[in-house]
Amino acid sequence: MIDIRIAADKETLGVQAAALGAQAIREAQARFGEATIIVATGASQFDVLKALVAAEGIDWTKVTAFHLDEYVGLGEQHPASFRGYLRLRFMLPLNDAPTFVPVDGEGDPDAETQRLSALIAGRRIDVCFAGIGENCHLAFNDPPADFDTDAPYIVVKLDDACRQQQFGEGWFPSFDAVPERAISMSVKQILKSELIVLCVSDTRKAQATRDALEGPVSNLHPASILQQHKNTVLFIDPPAASLLKRG
């Protein structure tokens, strides 16, 4: 069951999502002395990260941060690089205090998935920040997503709808410039998170949101798997919720 919370606008959505995630981090540090989180990227996370890095009461030196995905073959200085995005919007404001585990897509992608999988294997994930793609993907697990692999990180082929979204959001100068492959955290690994803080905004995500929340669980709508997660909280604005029956 997904806990749905409709926020007035994107900024409010980000503040509320960050507050919930920050509380989970504080609670993990109080209980375990440290916290492990997964941070997300893209337009849906701008306001979330802005509020998260300003949160009080977190010892960021005792936080390890993984992230969800990265393009294969893309340098960190490229404006679409997710590890570059997180260094700018997450690590820099915190003076590089968290331990950051970047996904590096520039080398051998198979070797990188093995490296990342070894680092995250067996770790308690206290909170995962995530979004939903226009094609209902979760991380870069495009439809038909692999719901069965136990590997924490995998190499995936991006579908045209996903690549069109990245171009449409202005991350690349043309559709052809969007890489065709990426390294992504797997669906099973995401579902191991104690808490998933999901953020969705804009009308263009409305159909995907309905498919994820009100349709059957299907790898053709990858984010629908969150219906089976024990603790997912969705923060959503009215445009993205506009097709929901309950909205």
Number of C-alpha atoms within 10 A of each C-alpha: 12 16 12 16 16 18 20 12 14 22 16 18 25 25 20 21 27 25 18 16 23 21 16 18 24 20 16 19 19 12 10 9 12 19 27 23 24 21 21 26 25 16 12 21 25 17 18 26 23 17 19 20 18 14 15 11 10 20 15 21 14 16 20 17 21 23 23 25 28 28 27 23 17 19 18 18 11 13 13 21 23 25 29 18 19 19 18 13 17 24 20 12 14 15 11 14 16 18 15 20 15 18 26 23 25 14 12 11 20 13 11 19 22 14 13 20 19 14 13 16 11 9 12 14 23 22 28 25 26 24 24 22 26 18 24 28 25 25 24 29 31 25 21 13 20 17 14 9 13 13 17 21 27 24 22 21 16 19 16 14 16 21 19 17 17 22 18 13 10 12 17 18 11 13 15 11 12 21 16 16 19 22 26 25 28 27 28 17 18 24 19 19 23 17 22 28 22 23 25 29 26 16 17 15 21 23 17 25 28 19 21 23 20 15 13 13 17 16 19 18 26 28 28 25 19 22 18 12 18 15 18 23 21 22 24 27 23 19 17 21 25 17 18 15 8 8 10
